[in-house]
Amino acid sequence: MKFIDAHAHLTHKAKGIDRIVESGVFEQIWLMDLSGIGRLGDVLFATREELLETVRRYDGFFLAFGFLDPDHDTPETIDRLRDSGFVGLKPYKQLHPYNHEAYYPLYERAQALGMPILFHTGLIAHGTPYDPAHPHAFGPENMRPIHLAGIAEAFPELRIIAGHQGYPFLEEMQHNLYYYRNIRCDVSGYLRSVDALREILDRRAHDGTDRFFNEKMHFATDEFYGIGESNGRALRLAEFWKLYFEFVGGLYYRWGLPEEQEKFFRGNAIALRTEFMKKQGREK
């Protein structure tokens, strides 16, 4: 079984991408554009043009979510992102909580165009210090999972993906998964939450769909593809989760059954991809 990495990034002047594509591990990788951030520590993110060129070069292997700046972008920006080849959106470090009503026109347009939004939730990596010339938020407060609940209620057809399970605000994330049909999450970034996951994955949602939580979660790495260390770590993460589902889930929990594993590793992503690609008129 190949995996779909539903949350990853591309670095500037990326190297080793052919090896990732040809590894036989991944069926597809969803790249989140952070060109609007520019740099995270020593990592320089790919430009928007680099990212789209990578999508074109490896036809069908990569999908791209365009960087959305909620404080400065307009609904027309979303149209331009879609027309340039992005299938989803990725905000980050905005100045207000995600559910601030000033951002609602953006969400309304994304919903109308069938573009899912992957929101960072929970702790963030250290970025650049305060600079009044380049304002952005600091810390996780504006990106807590609880802020997604209001968006889900206001825009019930908007597909919302919460990155990183909202760690360490796991209880907020669980409430979102339990009550809101249009909220799902990925497991990238924080292996500290693995202990909680073994019970969460078996929990039944009460969002009107009669699904379990493992049907609302995506495998993802959050790796920075294009750096040798990150390329290798992504392959090891895939192996880790495969063994975790086999030797923990397979022995003790329903989510370890082969047909349930498949949902987590690729099936949930395929179902979401099929839906939004159809709405965007991009079916192949």
Buried (B, 14 or more C-beta within 10 A) or exposed (E): EEBBBBBBBBBBEBEBBEEBBEEEBBBBBBBBBBBBBBEBEEBBBBBBEBBBEBBEEBEEBBBBBBBBBBBEBEBEBBBEBBEEBBBBBBBBBBBBBBBBEEBBEBBBBBBBBBBBBBBBBBBBEEBBEEEEEEEBBEEBEBBBBBBBBBBBEBBEEBBBBBBBBBBBBBEBBBBBBBBBBBBBBBBBBBBEBEEBBBEBBBBEBEBEEEBBBBBBBBBBBBBBBBBEEBBBBBBEBBEEBBEBBEEBBBEEBEBBBEEBBBBBBBBBBBEBBEEBBEBBEBEE
